[in-house]
Amino acid sequence: MQPDAIKVLLVDDHAVVRAGYKRYLELDPQIEVVGEAQSGEEAYAFLSTHAADMVVMDLSMPGQGGIESIRHILQRHPAQRVLVFTMHDNAALAVQALRVGAKGYLTKSMPPERMVEAIHQVMEGGQPLSDEVAAAMAQSEMESAAHLDLAPREFEIFRLLANGHSVEEIAQRLHVGIKTVANYQSTIRQKLGVMSAIELHQYARRFGLA
């Protein structure tokens, strides 16, 4: 391993996924996987005591989830590079991930060599996107959907509400007060033009977010 290898932290709640990509990434002598985590909270804890040039992170994980985890990590470590690697090719998720500070957005349907290329791209100042996401983002910009205007925390709570989580569950998951989540819920409904939990869920399904 080269002493100046790119140090990568892999964050995914599936151990098999992490193991597979660790083996593949380390075929490149310029990349070293220095740690693994199964949640955003574990990644945050790791970065408190270890250095990583790159965090490769899934979005669908237990706990506070990927978008909120990226925001939390970058609040503490503003210079940290985060590359999203997820099964979701939804434009709204990509927009939110990039908005909170992710340096690129890849999908798991891509060939594994694209991740290696993307890591090098980010290190060189690029912003790699999967082809599906780039096309979806271009389409969504033309449509100007209301959920693209939600702030990152609003969007995270919107997704949790749309997927059936209660206000109390969301408050516990995100470590905030129940009243705070209830206020977010009211703001989200107003911004999306929906009146009830059912309408919010229907809106989310229409855009592939539930």
N, CA, C and O of each residue as an XYZ file, in Angstrom:
840
protein
N       0.841     -1.200      0.000
C       0.000      0.000      0.000
C       0.869      1.240      0.000
O       1.810      1.341      0.788
N       0.571      2.162     -0.856
C       1.336      3.391     -0.920
C       1.056      4.254      0.304
O      -0.080      4.301      0.775
N       2.081      4.943      0.832
C       1.873      5.754      2.034
C       0.909      6.907      1.815
O       0.289      7.382      2.766
N       0.772      7.365      0.571
C      -0.136      8.478      0.284
C      -1.459      7.994     -0.313
O      -2.123      8.731     -1.042
N      -1.837      6.752     -0.001
C      -3.084      6.180     -0.525
C      -4.285      6.976     -0.017
O      -4.246      7.561      1.065
N      -5.351      6.986     -0.818
C      -6.597      7.643     -0.432
C      -7.272      6.787      0.640
O      -7.599      5.627      0.388
N      -7.482      7.340      1.821
C      -8.071      6.609      2.941
C      -9.593      6.722      2.881
O     -10.142      7.824      2.901
N     -10.277      5.565      2.807
C     -11.721      5.523      2.607
C     -12.416      4.883      3.803
O     -11.963      3.868      4.332
N     -13.526      5.496      4.220
C     -14.422      4.910      5.214
C     -15.679      4.462      4.491
O     -16.350      5.277      3.856
N     -16.013      3.162      4.577
C     -17.207      2.609      3.939
C     -18.356      2.574      4.943
O     -18.210      2.042      6.043
N     -19.505      3.146      4.560
C     -20.655      3.210      5.467
C     -21.865      2.594      4.769
O     -22.413      3.171      3.830
N     -22.271      1.424      5.235
C     -23.417      0.699      4.675
C     -23.868     -0.287      5.735
O     -23.036     -0.887      6.415
N     -25.185     -0.467      5.887
C     -25.653     -1.359      6.950
C     -25.595     -2.828      6.566
O     -25.969     -3.680      7.372
N     -25.139     -3.151      5.365
C     -24.983     -4.543      4.953
C     -23.497     -4.919      4.919
O     -22.729     -4.393      4.112
N     -23.111     -5.830      5.802
C     -21.703     -6.229      5.909
C     -21.189     -6.847      4.616
O     -20.030     -6.653      4.250
N     -22.053     -7.591      3.923
C     -21.628     -8.245      2.673
C     -21.280     -7.189      1.619
O     -20.302     -7.336      0.887
N     -22.085     -6.127      1.549
C     -21.817     -5.041      0.599
C     -20.483     -4.387      0.921
O     -19.663     -4.155      0.032
N     -20.274     -4.091      2.198
C     -19.015     -3.457      2.595
C     -17.824     -4.341      2.258
O     -16.815     -3.862      1.740
N     -17.940     -5.627      2.550
C     -16.821     -6.542      2.303
C     -16.504     -6.638      0.817
O     -15.339     -6.649      0.419
N     -17.558     -6.709     -0.003
C     -17.351     -6.828     -1.440
C     -16.670     -5.612     -2.030
O     -15.734     -5.739     -2.820
N     -17.134     -4.434     -1.649
C     -16.535     -3.220     -2.200
C     -15.170     -2.926     -1.598
O     -14.317     -2.329     -2.255
N     -14.958     -3.334     -0.369
C     -13.614     -3.176      0.226
C     -12.598     -3.948     -0.602
O     -11.540     -3.418     -0.942
N     -12.914     -5.193     -0.927
C     -11.991     -6.004     -1.723
C     -11.749     -5.374     -3.087
O     -10.622     -5.348     -3.583
N     -12.825     -4.865     -3.688
C     -12.678     -4.299     -5.034
C     -11.888     -2.994     -4.992
O     -10.998     -2.783     -5.815
N     -12.202     -2.129     -4.051
C     -11.510     -0.839     -3.975
C     -10.020     -1.017     -3.748
O      -9.205     -0.277     -4.300
N      -9.670     -2.000     -2.936
C      -8.254     -2.166     -2.597
C      -7.459     -2.886     -3.673
O      -6.264     -3.132     -3.512
N      -8.133     -3.227     -4.782
C      -7.373     -3.672     -5.959
C      -6.600     -2.492     -6.556
O      -5.607     -2.673     -7.260
N      -7.077     -1.290     -6.260
C      -6.374     -0.077     -6.674
C      -5.334      0.242     -5.597
O      -5.716      0.516     -4.459
N      -4.056      0.218     -5.908
C      -3.028      0.446     -4.889
C      -3.055      1.854     -4.299
O      -2.388      2.120     -3.299
N      -3.822      2.757     -4.913
C      -3.899      4.121     -4.398
C      -5.066      4.322     -3.436
O      -5.301      5.434     -2.965
N      -5.803      3.239     -3.143
C      -6.955      3.329     -2.235
C      -6.774      2.346     -1.080
O      -6.400      1.191     -1.278
N      -7.046      2.831      0.123
C      -7.001      1.978      1.321
C      -8.279      2.189      2.123
O      -8.594      3.320      2.494
N      -9.016      1.120      2.395
C     -10.201      1.206      3.248
C      -9.738      1.144      4.702
O      -9.276      0.105      5.174
N      -9.867      2.265      5.400
C      -9.336      2.353      6.763
C     -10.397      2.081      7.822
O     -10.077      1.972      9.005
N     -11.669      1.970      7.401
C     -12.701      1.712      8.384
C     -14.028      1.378      7.730
O     -14.249      1.650      6.550
N     -14.913      0.777      8.531
C     -16.256      0.448      8.084
C     -17.248      0.858      9.175
O     -16.924      0.836     10.362
N     -18.452      1.231      8.757
C     -19.509      1.581      9.705
C     -20.842      1.133      9.122
O     -21.016      1.096      7.904
N     -21.782      0.794     10.004
C     -23.083      0.326      9.529
C     -24.181      1.380      9.702
O     -25.351      1.110      9.432
N     -23.799      2.584     10.154
C     -24.770      3.672     10.296
C     -24.033      4.998     10.253
O     -22.811      5.058     10.388
N     -24.812      6.067     10.059
C     -24.220      7.386     10.077
C     -23.647      7.740     11.431
O     -22.624      8.419     11.521
N     -24.306      7.279     12.489
C     -23.805      7.543     13.834
C     -22.444      6.888     14.055
O     -21.553      7.485     14.659
N     -22.287      5.654     13.561
C     -20.986      4.982     13.685
C     -19.912      5.700     12.868
O     -18.763      5.807     13.296
N     -20.299      6.188     11.694
C     -19.345      6.924     10.859
C     -18.896      8.189     11.567
O     -17.710      8.520     11.558
N     -19.837      8.901     12.183
C     -19.520     10.128     12.913
C     -18.538      9.830     14.042
O     -17.563     10.555     14.239
N     -18.808      8.752     14.782
C     -17.921      8.376     15.893
C     -16.529      8.016     15.385
O     -15.526      8.393     15.991
N     -16.469      7.285     14.269
C     -15.175      6.901     13.698
C     -14.359      8.140     13.339
O     -13.165      8.212     13.630
N     -15.012      9.113     12.706
C     -14.311     10.304     12.244
C     -13.879     11.209     13.397
O     -13.065     12.112     13.207
N     -14.412     10.972     14.566
C     -13.990     11.744     15.740
C     -12.603     11.337     16.207
O     -11.923     12.100     16.893
N     -12.182     10.127     15.834
C     -10.886      9.630     16.313
C      -9.961      9.158     15.190
O      -8.792      8.860     15.436
N     -10.481      9.087     13.949
C      -9.671      8.620     12.823
C      -9.833      9.584     11.642
O     -10.835     10.290     11.526
N      -8.834      9.590     10.785
C      -8.892     10.430      9.586
C      -9.268      9.583      8.375
O      -8.832      8.439      8.243
N     -10.077     10.157      7.498
C     -10.419      9.510      6.229
C     -10.476     10.585      5.153
O     -11.065     11.645      5.364
N      -9.878     10.324      4.021
C      -9.949     11.279      2.909
C     -11.340     11.280      2.277
O     -11.784     12.281      1.715
N     -12.009     10.144      2.380
C     -13.292      9.979      1.685
C     -14.224      9.100      2.513
O     -13.815      8.061      3.030
N     -15.473      9.526      2.632
C     -16.514      8.692      3.218
C     -17.439      8.264      2.088
O     -18.048      9.109      1.432
N     -17.548      6.967      1.856
C     -18.480      6.430      0.862
C     -19.685      5.917      1.634
O     -19.581      4.948      2.386
N     -20.842      6.576      1.445
C     -21.975      6.361      2.347
C     -23.268      6.021      1.610
O     -23.622      6.651      0.614
N     -23.964      5.008      2.127
C     -25.310      4.691      1.663
C     -26.277      5.707      2.274
O     -25.907      6.422      3.205
N     -27.502      5.778      1.767
C     -28.510      6.671      2.322
C     -29.526      5.945      3.183
O     -30.028      6.512      4.153
N     -29.840      4.695      2.845
C     -30.858      3.942      3.574
C     -30.195      3.107      4.656
O     -29.709      2.006      4.398
N     -30.181      3.649      5.878
C     -29.550      2.965      7.003
C     -30.390      3.172      8.253
O     -31.202      4.096      8.307
N     -30.203      2.322      9.260
C     -30.919      2.545     10.518
C     -30.446      3.825     11.181
O     -29.383      4.351     10.852
N     -31.247      4.324     12.123
C     -30.861      5.553     12.812
C     -31.322      6.773     12.042
O     -32.399      6.770     11.446
N     -30.509      7.815     12.054
C     -30.934      9.091     11.496
C     -30.925      9.130      9.973
O     -31.453     10.073      9.385
N     -30.341      8.133      9.323
C     -30.373      8.082      7.863
C     -29.238      8.854      7.227
O     -28.512      9.589      7.896
N     -29.094      8.672      5.901
C     -27.927      9.180      5.210
C     -27.849     10.685      5.060
O     -26.796     11.271      5.311
N     -28.950     11.336      4.650
C     -28.924     12.779      4.435
C     -28.566     13.500      5.726
O     -27.688     14.362      5.747
N     -29.252     13.138      6.793
C     -28.991     13.772      8.081
C     -27.581     13.445      8.570
O     -26.938     14.284      9.200
N     -27.098     12.245      8.290
C     -25.742     11.867      8.703
C     -24.687     12.700      7.983
O     -23.701     13.125      8.586
N     -24.901     12.931      6.687
C     -23.966     13.776      5.941
C     -23.937     15.172      6.548
O     -22.867     15.737      6.775
N     -25.113     15.722      6.809
C     -25.196     17.066      7.389
C     -24.478     17.124      8.735
O     -23.747     18.071      9.022
N     -24.698     16.099      9.555
C     -24.100     16.042     10.894
C     -22.579     15.948     10.793
O     -21.863     16.651     11.506
N     -22.092     15.086      9.915
C     -20.640     14.914      9.758
C     -19.988     16.207      9.273
O     -18.930     16.597      9.769
N     -20.621     16.870      8.304
C     -20.009     18.065      7.741
C     -20.111     19.274      8.669
O     -19.336     20.222      8.544
N     -21.050     19.242      9.583
C     -21.075     20.289     10.609
C     -19.830     20.197     11.485
O     -19.248     21.213     11.864
N     -19.431     18.964     11.801
C     -18.258     18.738     12.667
C     -16.964     18.785     11.862
O     -15.947     19.275     12.352
N     -16.996     18.275     10.622
C     -15.796     18.188      9.784
C     -16.111     18.812      8.417
O     -16.362     18.079      7.460
N     -16.102     20.132      8.305
C     -16.542     20.806      7.073
C     -15.766     20.418      5.820
O     -16.303     20.495      4.715
N     -14.517     20.005      5.976
C     -13.698     19.667      4.807
C     -13.825     18.202      4.390
O     -13.211     17.782      3.409
N     -14.615     17.426      5.127
C     -14.718     15.999      4.832
C     -15.404     15.753      3.485
O     -16.456     16.325      3.200
N     -14.802     14.906      2.675
C     -15.413     14.538      1.395
C     -16.349     13.349      1.610
O     -15.958     12.345      2.205
N     -17.585     13.467      1.122
C     -18.566     12.389      1.244
C     -19.083     12.053     -0.145
O     -19.526     12.932     -0.883
N     -19.022     10.777     -0.492
C     -19.523     10.281     -1.769
C     -20.691      9.342     -1.482
O     -20.526      8.334     -0.795
N     -21.865      9.671     -2.006
C     -23.050      8.832     -1.784
C     -23.018      7.634     -2.726
O     -22.703      7.750     -3.910
N     -23.357      6.471     -2.152
C     -23.413      5.228     -2.920
C     -24.657      4.488     -2.462
O     -24.674      3.926     -1.367
N     -25.709      4.479     -3.294
C     -27.014      4.020     -2.823
C     -27.784      3.321     -3.933
O     -27.425      3.415     -5.106
N     -28.845      2.622     -3.553
C     -29.710      1.977     -4.540
C     -30.685      2.968     -5.168
O     -31.288      2.665     -6.198
N     -30.852      4.160     -4.560
C     -31.869      5.118     -4.989
C     -31.347      5.995     -6.125
O     -30.324      6.664     -5.982
N     -32.058      5.985     -7.254
C     -31.679      6.857     -8.366
C     -32.646      8.026     -8.503
O     -32.818      8.582     -9.587
N     -33.277      8.390     -7.383
C     -34.274      9.455     -7.383
C     -33.599     10.823     -7.380
O     -32.671     11.060     -6.607
N     -34.062     11.711     -8.239
C     -33.442     13.038     -8.377
C     -33.533     13.838     -7.091
O     -32.581     14.530     -6.729
N     -34.670     13.757     -6.389
C     -34.837     14.559     -5.184
C     -33.823     14.162     -4.114
O     -33.280     15.024     -3.423
N     -33.568     12.870     -3.976
C     -32.561     12.422     -3.015
C     -31.178     12.932     -3.397
O     -30.406     13.369     -2.543
N     -30.876     12.871     -4.680
C     -29.574     13.357     -5.144
C     -29.431     14.848     -4.888
O     -28.385     15.303     -4.424
N     -30.471     15.609     -5.185
C     -30.435     17.055     -4.955
C     -30.185     17.352     -3.480
O     -29.370     18.212     -3.146
N     -30.886     16.641     -2.600
C     -30.730     16.891     -1.167
C     -29.339     16.489     -0.679
O     -28.733     17.196      0.126
N     -28.837     15.358     -1.166
C     -27.499     14.922     -0.753
C     -26.435     15.932     -1.171
O     -25.534     16.254     -0.396
N     -26.547     16.423     -2.390
C     -25.588     17.415     -2.874
C     -25.774     18.744     -2.148
O     -24.810     19.470     -1.903
N     -27.005     19.050     -1.812
C     -27.299     20.312     -1.120
C     -26.667     20.341      0.261
O     -26.182     21.385      0.696
N     -26.667     19.202      0.961
C     -26.060     19.190      2.303
C     -24.548     19.049      2.243
O     -23.879     19.182      3.267
N     -23.992     18.781      1.056
C     -22.535     18.795      0.946
C     -21.869     17.573      0.362
O     -20.641     17.522      0.301
N     -22.641     16.572     -0.076
C     -22.020     15.407     -0.716
C     -21.288     15.844     -1.981
O     -21.727     16.757     -2.679
N     -20.171     15.185     -2.268
C     -19.346     15.553     -3.422
C     -19.701     14.777     -4.684
O     -19.193     15.086     -5.761
N     -20.566     13.773     -4.566
C     -20.971     12.991     -5.721
C     -22.066     12.030     -5.333
O     -22.344     11.841     -4.149
N     -22.698     11.413     -6.332
C     -23.843     10.539     -6.068
C     -23.813      9.384     -7.062
O     -24.003      9.576     -8.263
N     -23.571      8.181     -6.542
C     -23.504      6.972     -7.359
C     -24.636      6.024     -6.975
O     -25.139      6.073     -5.852
N     -25.030      5.170     -7.900
C     -26.034      4.152     -7.597
C     -25.404      2.764     -7.663
O     -24.417      2.547     -8.366
N     -25.989      1.835     -6.923
C     -25.428      0.491     -6.825
C     -25.634     -0.328     -8.089
O     -25.117     -1.439     -8.201
N     -26.385      0.211     -9.038
C     -26.537     -0.483    -10.316
C     -25.339     -0.234    -11.233
O     -25.221     -0.861    -12.286
N     -24.465      0.668    -10.839
C     -23.307      0.993    -11.665
C     -22.233     -0.085    -11.546
O     -22.163     -0.760    -10.519
N     -21.397     -0.265    -12.565
C     -20.267     -1.193    -12.444
C     -19.337     -0.740    -11.324
O     -19.141      0.464    -11.153
N     -18.764     -1.653    -10.564
C     -17.927     -1.261     -9.413
C     -16.732     -0.403     -9.790
O     -16.252      0.383     -8.974
N     -16.246     -0.545    -11.019
C     -15.091      0.288    -11.397
C     -15.445      1.772    -11.419
O     -14.563      2.624    -11.312
N     -16.750      2.086    -11.558
C     -17.149      3.492    -11.551
C     -16.921      4.122    -10.171
O     -16.637      5.315    -10.074
N     -17.045      3.322     -9.107
C     -16.784      3.867     -7.780
C     -15.314      4.256     -7.646
O     -14.986      5.307     -7.094
N     -14.436      3.398     -8.157
C     -13.004      3.701     -8.111
C     -12.738      5.008     -8.864
O     -12.035      5.888     -8.368
N     -13.302      5.122    -10.049
C     -13.132      6.347    -10.840
C     -13.683      7.555    -10.092
O     -13.069      8.621    -10.081
N     -14.848      7.380     -9.466
C     -15.494      8.487     -8.773
C     -14.671      8.965     -7.584
O     -14.573     10.168     -7.339
N     -14.089      8.044     -6.856
C     -13.241      8.423     -5.718
C     -12.085      9.301     -6.192
O     -11.782     10.322     -5.574
N     -11.451      8.908     -7.272
C     -10.363      9.726     -7.813
C     -10.884     11.073     -8.316
O     -10.219     12.097     -8.157
N     -12.079     11.070     -8.926
C     -12.671     12.321     -9.417
C     -12.903     13.308     -8.275
O     -12.583     14.492     -8.389
N     -13.462     12.808     -7.175
C     -13.731     13.674     -6.031
C     -12.428     14.234     -5.474
O     -12.352     15.417     -5.143
N     -11.419     13.406     -5.369
C     -10.134     13.860     -4.852
C      -9.530     14.944     -5.743
O      -8.746     15.772     -5.282
N      -9.902     14.929     -7.018
C      -9.384     15.927     -7.958
C     -10.323     17.135     -8.097
O     -10.091     18.020     -8.920
N     -11.385     17.155     -7.281
C     -12.296     18.303     -7.297
C     -13.525     18.140     -8.152
O     -14.278     19.099     -8.323
N     -13.760     16.949     -8.702
C     -14.925     16.704     -9.540
C     -16.162     16.370     -8.727
O     -16.104     16.220     -7.507
N     -17.295     16.254     -9.438
C     -18.561     15.880     -8.807
C     -19.205     14.766     -9.629
O     -20.064     15.040    -10.468
N     -18.809     13.526     -9.404
C     -19.343     12.423    -10.210
C     -20.806     12.125     -9.886
O     -21.213     12.128     -8.724
N     -21.589     11.868    -10.937
C     -22.990     11.477    -10.806
C     -23.230     10.267    -11.687
O     -22.657     10.161    -12.771
N     -24.072      9.356    -11.228
C     -24.454      8.253    -12.095
C     -25.274      8.805    -13.253
O     -25.902      9.856    -13.133
N     -25.264      8.091    -14.373
C     -25.989      8.560    -15.553
C     -27.483      8.704    -15.267
O     -28.116      9.663    -15.710
N     -28.051      7.732    -14.515
C     -29.480      7.773    -14.218
C     -29.837      9.006    -13.396
O     -30.848      9.663    -13.643
N     -28.996      9.306    -12.422
C     -29.252     10.449    -11.546
C     -29.106     11.756    -12.307
O     -29.925     12.659    -12.141
N     -28.084     11.872    -13.133
C     -27.895     13.098    -13.915
C     -29.106     13.362    -14.810
O     -29.568     14.497    -14.928
N     -29.615     12.296    -15.441
C     -30.789     12.445    -16.307
C     -32.030     12.796    -15.489
O     -32.830     13.636    -15.900
N     -32.192     12.148    -14.325
C     -33.361     12.413    -13.482
C     -33.327     13.834    -12.935
O     -34.368     14.483    -12.832
N     -32.142     14.320    -12.586
C     -32.020     15.678    -12.075
C     -32.355     16.699    -13.156
O     -33.007     17.706    -12.881
N     -31.918     16.447    -14.359
C     -32.232     17.350    -15.470
C     -33.732     17.405    -15.708
O     -34.288     18.474    -15.957
N     -34.390     16.245    -15.631
C     -35.837     16.182    -15.834
C     -36.575     16.901    -14.710
O     -37.534     17.633    -14.957
N     -36.120     16.689    -13.462
C     -36.805     17.293    -12.320
C     -36.670     18.808    -12.323
O     -37.577     19.516    -11.886
N     -35.538     19.307    -12.816
C     -35.366     20.755    -12.894
C     -36.407     21.366    -13.837
O     -36.895     22.472    -13.606
N     -36.734     20.633    -14.892
C     -37.741     21.128    -15.820
C     -39.128     21.083    -15.180
O     -39.972     21.937    -15.452
N     -39.357     20.086    -14.330
C     -40.664     19.934    -13.709
C     -40.858     20.869    -12.517
O     -41.989     21.227    -12.189
N     -39.762     21.266    -11.867
C     -39.810     22.168    -10.706
C     -40.751     21.630     -9.631
O     -41.635     22.358     -9.179
N     -40.589     20.399     -9.219
C     -41.443     19.799     -8.194
C     -41.232     20.485     -6.850
O     -40.122     20.900     -6.517
N     -42.326     20.599     -6.077
C     -42.293     21.350     -4.820
C     -41.318     20.764     -3.811
O     -40.690     21.515     -3.066
N     -41.174     19.440     -3.766
C     -40.302     18.844     -2.751
C     -38.832     19.162     -2.967
O     -38.029     19.002     -2.047
N     -38.461     19.610     -4.161
C     -37.063     19.992     -4.400
C     -36.707     21.280     -3.661
O     -35.529     21.594     -3.491
N     -37.724     22.027     -3.222
C     -37.483     23.267     -2.486
C     -37.450     23.069     -0.977
O     -37.222     24.025     -0.235
N     -37.673     21.845     -0.514
C     -37.591     21.585      0.921
C     -36.141     21.674      1.385
O     -35.225     21.246      0.683
N     -35.947     22.231      2.569
C     -34.619     22.240      3.178
C     -34.238     20.797      3.540
O     -35.119     19.947      3.673
N     -32.938     20.508      3.700
C     -32.513     19.128      3.976
C     -33.218     18.465      5.158
O     -33.645     17.316      5.043
N     -33.350     19.159      6.291
C     -34.031     18.550      7.439
C     -35.509     18.337      7.128
O     -36.076     17.314      7.513
N     -36.141     19.283      6.440
C     -37.535     19.114      6.041
C     -37.696     17.906      5.133
O     -38.648     17.139      5.277
N     -36.774     17.736      4.206
C     -36.864     16.621      3.259
C     -36.711     15.284      3.976
O     -37.423     14.328      3.667
N     -35.786     15.212      4.929
C     -35.586     13.965      5.671
C     -36.848     13.600      6.449
O     -37.256     12.439      6.458
N     -37.466     14.584      7.100
C     -38.694     14.328      7.858
C     -39.849     13.997      6.915
O     -40.676     13.139      7.224
N     -39.906     14.666      5.782
C     -40.916     14.349      4.764
C     -40.828     12.882      4.356
O     -41.852     12.201      4.301
N     -39.635     12.384      4.071
C     -39.477     10.978      3.673
C     -39.909     10.032      4.780
O     -40.557      9.021      4.513
N     -39.558     10.348      6.016
C     -39.932      9.480      7.133
C     -41.448      9.476      7.321
O     -42.039      8.419      7.544
N     -42.079     10.645      7.233
C     -43.540     10.716      7.337
C     -44.192      9.940      6.202
O     -45.151      9.199      6.416
N     -43.671     10.115      5.006
C     -44.251      9.459      3.836
C     -44.153      7.952      3.907
O     -44.962      7.235      3.317
N     -43.152      7.474      4.638
C     -42.963      6.035      4.752
C     -43.561      5.460      6.034
O     -43.213      4.360      6.462
N     -44.474      6.233      6.641
C     -45.294      5.689      7.714
C     -44.790      5.874      9.126
O     -45.380      5.322     10.054
N     -43.724      6.628      9.329
C     -43.225      6.861     10.685
C     -44.057      7.937     11.372
O     -44.451      8.923     10.749
N     -44.317      7.741     12.642
C     -45.085      8.722     13.409
C     -44.187      9.880     13.836
O     -42.961      9.792     13.777
N     -44.828     10.965     14.268
C     -44.079     12.122     14.765
C     -43.195     11.711     15.937
O     -42.045     12.139     16.036
N     -43.734     10.884     16.816
C     -42.966     10.435     17.980
C     -41.754      9.597     17.566
O     -40.664      9.765     18.114
N     -41.943      8.710     16.616
C     -40.831      7.873     16.136
C     -39.742      8.723     15.493
O     -38.552      8.484     15.703
N     -40.153      9.713     14.711
C     -39.175     10.571     14.034
C     -38.391     11.391     15.053
O     -37.179     11.557     14.922
N     -39.084     11.902     16.066
C     -38.408     12.680     17.109
C     -37.341     11.847     17.799
O     -36.234     12.326     18.049
N     -37.673     10.602     18.106
C     -36.707      9.721     18.757
C     -35.544      9.391     17.825
O     -34.391      9.357     18.254
N     -35.843      9.154     16.574
C     -34.820      8.769     15.605
C     -33.836      9.904     15.334
O     -32.636      9.672     15.190
N     -34.352     11.139     15.266
C     -33.504     12.284     14.936
C     -33.021     13.039     16.181
O     -32.313     14.041     16.074
N     -33.412     12.546     17.355
C     -32.970     13.152     18.622
C     -33.404     14.615     18.737
O     -32.621     15.482     19.123
N     -34.663     14.867     18.397
C     -35.237     16.211     18.544
C     -36.578     16.076     19.264
O     -37.064     14.966     19.480
N     -37.177     17.222     19.637
C     -38.435     17.203     20.361
C     -39.618     16.862     19.473
O     -39.596     17.107     18.267
N     -40.652     16.293     20.082
C     -41.873     15.948     19.355
C     -42.511     17.206     18.764
O     -42.987     17.187     17.629
N     -42.522     18.291     19.528
C     -43.104     19.543     19.041
C     -42.348     20.064     17.817
O     -42.946     20.612     16.892
N     -41.036     19.885     17.828
C     -40.212     20.322     16.688
C     -40.614     19.568     15.426
O     -40.776     20.168     14.363
N     -40.773     18.249     15.544
C     -41.168     17.447     14.383
C     -42.574     17.815     13.925
O     -42.845     17.878     12.726
N     -43.471     18.059     14.884
C     -44.845     18.450     14.535
C     -44.846     19.770     13.759
O     -45.612     19.940     12.811
N     -43.982     20.699     14.170
C     -43.888     21.971     13.449
C     -43.348     21.757     12.035
O     -43.830     22.366     11.080
N     -42.349     20.890     11.909
C     -41.826     20.559     10.584
C     -42.920     19.948      9.714
O     -43.046     20.278      8.535
N     -43.707     19.057     10.305
C     -44.779     18.405      9.552
C     -45.746     19.436      8.979
O     -46.156     19.329      7.823
N     -46.109     20.426      9.778
C     -47.022     21.473      9.303
C     -46.392     22.272      8.162
O     -47.051     22.575      7.168
N     -45.115     22.608      8.317
C     -44.425     23.381      7.277
C     -44.326     22.583      5.979
O     -44.544     23.119      4.893
N     -43.995     21.297      6.104
C     -43.854     20.429      4.929
C     -45.177     20.317      4.180
O     -45.215     20.443      2.956
N     -46.255     20.080      4.912
C     -47.576     19.968      4.267
C     -47.934     21.263      3.530
O     -48.479     21.236      2.427
N     -47.614     22.394      4.163
C     -47.910     23.678      3.541
C     -47.110     23.854      2.244
O     -47.652     24.284      1.226
N     -45.823     23.519      2.293
C     -44.972     23.699      1.117
C     -45.367     22.772     -0.029
O     -45.248     23.130     -1.201
N     -45.843     21.566      0.327
C     -46.208     20.593     -0.706
C     -47.663     20.734     -1.150
O     -48.079     20.134     -2.141
N     -48.421     21.519     -0.416
C     -49.826     21.703     -0.778
C     -50.683     20.497     -0.477
O     -51.619     20.196     -1.217
N     -50.366     19.789      0.624
C     -51.166     18.627      1.022
C     -51.776     18.906      2.387
O     -51.243     19.697      3.165
N     -52.895     18.252      2.674
C     -53.643     18.551      3.892
C     -53.580     17.434      4.928
O     -53.876     17.672      6.100
N     -53.205     16.233      4.528
C     -53.278     15.107      5.446
C     -52.118     14.148      5.224
O     -51.365     14.274      4.258
N     -51.986     13.181      6.140
C     -50.942     12.166      6.017
C     -51.144     11.331      4.752
O     -50.177     10.941      4.099
N     -52.397     11.061      4.415
C     -52.685     10.268      3.214
C     -52.245     11.021      1.955
O     -51.618     10.446      1.066
N     -52.580     12.307      1.889
C     -52.180     13.097      0.727
C     -50.658     13.211      0.636
O     -50.093     13.184     -0.457
N     -50.000     13.338      1.787
C     -48.539     13.413      1.780
C     -47.943     12.115      1.241
O     -47.002     12.133      0.448
N     -48.507     10.983      1.685
C     -48.029      9.690      1.200
C     -48.268      9.542     -0.302
O     -47.404      9.044     -1.023
N     -49.421      9.969     -0.765
C     -49.734      9.886     -2.199
C     -48.781     10.761     -3.013
O     -48.341     10.371     -4.095
N     -48.467     11.944     -2.487
C     -47.522     12.831     -3.157
C     -46.157     12.140     -3.271
O     -45.535     12.134     -4.333
N     -45.711     11.562     -2.159
C     -44.402     10.896     -2.151
C     -44.373      9.726     -3.126
O     -43.375      9.533     -3.820
N     -45.441      8.945     -3.193
C     -45.493      7.816     -4.128
C     -45.426      8.296     -5.575
O     -44.820      7.640     -6.422
N     -46.043      9.428     -5.854
C     -46.053      9.955     -7.222
C     -44.636     10.249     -7.710
O     -44.339     10.145     -8.900
N     -43.761     10.622     -6.760
C     -42.392     10.963     -7.146
C     -41.381      9.871     -6.739
O     -40.174     10.112     -6.710
N     -41.889      8.680     -6.428
C     -41.002      7.565     -6.125
C     -40.249      7.707     -4.818
O     -39.141      7.189     -4.682
N     -40.841      8.407     -3.848
C     -40.162      8.653     -2.584
C     -40.772      7.883     -1.416
O     -40.366      8.072     -0.269
N     -41.744      7.016     -1.700
C     -42.365      6.200     -0.658
C     -42.534      4.791     -1.177
O     -43.040      3.926     -0.463
